[in-house]
Amino acid sequence: MKKLACVLALAGAFASFDAMAWGRDGHRAVGAIADKLLKGSNAQKQIAALLQPGETLASIANWADCVKGTYCGPQTQEMIDYVAGNPRHGEYHYTDVPFQLDRYHDHGVGTFDVDIVQTLKQCIAVLQGKTDPALNPHKFTKRQALILLTHFAGDIHQPLHVGAAFVSKDGKFVVPKTHAEVDEATIFDSRGGNNLLLDDQKLLELAAGLIPPGDPVPVKEGVPKSLTKPFHSYWDSTTVDYAFRRIQARTPEQFAQAALDSKPHVARAQGDVMTWPYQWADDALVVSKLAYADVVPGKLTPQVSKKGETYYTFALEVPANYPVPSSAIAKTQLIKGGYNLAAMLAAIWP
């Protein structure tokens, strides 16, 4: 518990499967913070030239997730064209460095050629006006690069989108030396924490008395209530919900304003802006160790997907006060995401 207690220093002014890091509200909050910080700057002018009338960083922050399906509404032609030109776009959102490690290294275990660090570098190069095709293998337009950078600046600050958990057959977190060691027989990939399952009812009981109550969750007729929650989903959405509740923010814009009003100290990345994705990833690895502190995987259970493929999940136990430090981390990381996004765009367009 001592390890988990140190999370509170990050908290600042605190008195089913979801593939979206931070969920919709979290990404909008990151964009809204950056919108407010960049107001009146040259960067704001350059952003406005690439966005359509009425669009803001907050309003386009979820675009890169919305292209994955129709849950945001019908696909626009712009989305259809992007997906057709980027068949691996779902992989742009994360990297899988073992959370126990301290640094992201090119070609290191868990990294890959289209991961979030490499994709962010491409977005930066495009927005800087660099024309070397090697710097932009996906042929992003400037508008696409801005939209993607806005989203991935949020993703990379979600600790489970950088720090990955690998589990041994006997239920211990381990560090594979190569990805080939992850053989799904002795070492298992938790797939960003999606194969680590929390007891949903127990989570509700843990949060009771620790987190202010929120609005009732609508019940979907004909859809049975899930008994478990993937650890990744907990970090994507539940921690954001708790973070909003703890400062009585009902909307991303309210969260963004509360963040600015608190005048947080957010350390800015140093040096060439092209190195900033590495620095952000390294910071996320530090935070992922806190996210996994005192978290214990349990029994391995084989599961069968809708496609008939076998995969494996682990029951997961978290400390009794976990909703408090995890939501504190989420608040801090959302604020970092907004401030770092604004700083990057200001560095690209001084």
Buried (B, 14 or more C-beta within 10 A) or exposed (E): EEEBEEBEEBBBEBEEEBBBBBBBBBBBBBBBBBBBBBEEBEBBEBBEEBBEEEBBBBBBBBBBBBBBEEEBEEBEEBBEBBBEEBEEBBBBBBBBBBBBBEEBBEEBBBBBEBBBBBBBBBBBBBBBEBEEEEBBEBEBBBBBBBBBBBBBBBBBBBBBBBBBBBBBEEBEBBBBEEBEEBEEEEBBBBBBBBBBBBBBEBBEEBBEEBBEEEEEEEEEEEEEEEEBBBBBBBBBBBBBBBBBBBBEBEEBBBBBBBBBEBEBEBEEBEEEBBEBBBBBBBBBBBBBBBBBBBBBBEEBEEEEEEEEEEBBBBBBBBBEBBBBBBBBBBBBBBBBBBBBBBBBBBBBBE
